Amino acid sequence: MKRSEWADKWWQQAKHDLEVARGLALQGHWDACALMCQQAVELAIKALWVDTQKVQMPPKTHWVAQMADDLGAPDDVVTSANKLVGDYISSRYPDTGLGSPNEIYTAVHAKDRVEKAELVLRWVEQQWEHTNESNEQT
């Protein structure tokens, strides 16, 4: 399946956001890294959602783990997406009860979030590759 123009733009932005996250991790901005990983995953899953569900827009939610599950993602992808969902709030706001994001996120958190985002984006990309191969054989 060829991505729609809308989905392709969101997919390109998702890949960009993951690259930004990697750079932020190297600079020690671990809270911002976590946020960009969450954003990359959200954009990637929503891009796939639009194409596979044949809709104009994805649901307006940050809770994309359920969307990934609905798309048939394996458990490790759903679990990774679910872990990143919480970072949408906790990596941005100091009043979440966890503390200031710039004080609570560490290099370990950033490495974990980048790995989870990479896993999800690889799965999303495989969905398009697999569908393209099927379409070419028919």
C-alpha positions as CSV (number, residue, x, y, z in Angstrom):
1,M,0.0,0.0,0.0
2,K,1.4,3.4,-0.9
3,R,1.1,5.9,1.8
4,S,-1.3,8.7,1.3
5,E,0.2,12.2,1.0
6,W,-1.1,13.1,4.5
7,A,0.3,9.9,6.0
8,D,3.6,10.3,4.2
9,K,4.1,13.8,5.7
10,W,3.3,12.5,9.2
11,W,5.7,9.6,8.7
12,Q,8.5,11.9,7.5
13,Q,7.9,14.0,10.6
14,A,7.9,11.0,12.9
15,K,11.3,9.9,11.5
16,H,12.6,13.5,12.0
17,D,11.3,13.6,15.5
18,L,13.2,10.4,16.3
19,E,16.4,11.9,15.0
20,V,15.8,15.0,17.1
21,A,15.3,12.7,20.1
22,R,18.6,11.0,19.5
23,G,20.4,14.3,19.4
24,L,18.7,15.6,22.5
25,A,19.8,12.4,24.4
26,L,23.4,13.0,23.4
27,Q,23.1,16.6,24.6
28,G,21.8,15.5,28.0
29,H,18.2,16.8,27.4
30,W,16.7,13.6,28.5
31,D,13.2,14.9,29.3
32,A,12.9,16.5,25.9
33,C,14.3,13.3,24.3
34,A,11.4,11.4,26.0
35,L,8.8,13.8,24.6
36,M,10.2,13.7,21.1
37,C,10.2,9.9,21.2
38,Q,6.5,10.0,22.3
39,Q,5.7,12.4,19.4
40,A,7.5,10.2,16.9
41,V,5.5,7.2,17.9
42,E,2.3,9.1,17.9
43,L,2.8,10.5,14.4
44,A,4.0,7.1,13.0
45,I,1.0,5.2,14.4
46,K,-1.5,7.8,13.3
47,A,0.0,7.9,9.8
48,L,-0.5,4.1,9.6
49,W,-4.0,4.4,11.1
50,V,-5.1,6.9,8.4
51,D,-3.9,4.6,5.6
52,T,-5.1,1.3,7.0
53,Q,-8.5,2.6,8.2
54,K,-9.1,4.7,5.1
55,V,-10.0,7.8,7.1
56,Q,-9.2,11.4,6.6
57,M,-7.9,12.0,10.2
58,P,-6.9,9.7,13.0
59,P,-8.5,9.9,16.4
60,K,-7.6,13.0,18.4
61,T,-5.7,11.3,21.2
62,H,-2.2,10.9,22.6
63,W,-3.1,7.3,23.8
64,V,-1.8,5.5,20.7
65,A,-1.1,2.2,22.4
66,Q,-4.7,1.2,21.8
67,M,-4.5,2.3,18.2
68,A,-1.4,0.2,17.7
69,D,-3.2,-2.8,19.3
70,D,-6.2,-2.2,17.0
71,L,-3.8,-2.2,14.0
72,G,-2.6,-5.6,15.0
73,A,0.8,-4.6,16.5
74,P,2.6,-7.3,18.4
75,D,2.7,-7.1,22.2
76,D,6.2,-5.6,22.3
77,V,5.2,-2.7,20.0
78,V,2.0,-2.1,22.0
79,T,3.9,-2.2,25.3
80,S,6.5,0.2,24.0
81,A,3.9,2.7,22.7
82,N,2.1,2.4,26.0
83,K,5.3,3.3,28.0
84,L,5.8,6.4,25.8
85,V,2.3,7.6,26.2
86,G,3.0,8.7,29.8
87,D,5.9,10.8,28.7
88,Y,3.6,13.1,26.9
89,I,2.7,14.6,30.3
90,S,5.5,13.7,32.7
91,S,8.3,14.9,30.4
92,R,6.7,18.3,30.1
93,Y,5.0,19.4,33.4
94,P,6.7,19.7,36.8
95,D,3.4,19.4,38.6
96,T,2.7,15.8,37.8
97,G,3.8,14.7,41.2
98,L,7.0,13.1,39.9
99,G,9.1,16.2,40.0
100,S,10.6,18.5,37.4
101,P,11.1,16.7,34.2
102,N,14.7,18.0,33.8
103,E,15.5,16.5,37.2
104,I,13.8,13.1,37.0
105,Y,14.7,11.9,33.5
106,T,18.2,10.4,33.1
107,A,20.4,9.0,30.4
108,V,18.9,5.6,31.2
109,H,15.4,6.9,30.6
110,A,16.4,8.5,27.3
111,K,18.1,5.3,26.0
112,D,15.0,3.3,26.9
113,R,12.7,5.7,25.2
114,V,14.8,5.9,22.0
115,E,14.9,2.1,21.9
116,K,11.1,1.9,22.3
117,A,10.4,4.5,19.7
118,E,12.8,2.8,17.2
119,L,10.9,-0.5,17.8
120,V,7.6,1.1,17.0
121,L,8.8,3.0,14.0
122,R,10.4,-0.2,12.6
123,W,7.1,-2.0,13.0
124,V,5.2,0.8,11.3
125,E,7.6,0.8,8.4
126,Q,7.4,-2.9,8.0
127,Q,3.6,-2.7,7.7
128,W,4.0,-0.5,4.6
129,E,6.8,-2.7,3.2
130,H,4.8,-5.9,3.7
131,T,1.7,-4.4,2.1
132,N,3.7,-3.1,-0.9
133,E,5.2,-6.5,-1.5
134,S,1.7,-8.1,-1.4
135,N,0.4,-5.5,-3.8
136,E,3.3,-6.0,-6.2
137,Q,2.7,-9.8,-6.3
138,T,-1.0,-9.4,-7.3
